[in-house]
Amino acid sequence: MKNLLILCLVLTLPMEVIGQIKSVSFSPEKNQINSGLPLPSEERFLIDGLLPEGIRRVEVKIHKTTKKINTAETYTWKAAYLTTPSVFEIYVAYPLRSSENYTLNFYYYNTTDTTEMAAVKDAIHTNLETYLKANFEVTKKEVKALVSQKAMIIQLNEIVNQGLSNYTHQLDQDFAGFSDVVKQKSNRFMVLS
């Protein structure tokens, strides 16, 4: 019985050692990660840090220094509903290579209030309205579009995406573009003009 217990202990001990995930700390005040030491390479790790007051979401984008940020791996931490956490912890699943240099960009998000969201909505509405007024020519006989329907939909989508670029949806839902109803209505209007 004693030998069986020792055998089980010897077999499970390596699992405990292998199962450890390294953790590094990020200090936004110092703009320093892992106290200036190299990050763990060739293995997964955790990034943790203190949260400023009101922050509900932290995002870190990791990309090779020689590459553009749009090629970055993105990792996200979100606060649980109705909690006020003081720390965050992000699991980095993609092991970094020791032979590469990486750039880490941290993004902190807080919850916007209704006043700020109303201002964003009004700004987007104003920009859409200004775009439409600038791209239609109205005469006594007709209303004429100055751009094609496809170009107009692409540009309208871009106006909304730029207006929302500093905001993120709590459920990670991006603006998918205007619906087919808008496309059909604009198509019908293009046929009439």
Secondary structure, DSSP 8 states (H G I E B T S, - for coil): -HHHHHHHHHHHHHHHHHT--EEEEEETTTTEEGGGS----SS-EEEEEE--TTEEEEEEEEEETTS-GGG-EEEEEE--TT---SEEEEEE-S---TTS-EEEEEEEEE---HHHHHHHHHHHHHHHHHHHHHTEEE-SS-EEESS-HHHHHHHHHHHHHHHTTT---TT--------HHHHHHHHHHHHH-
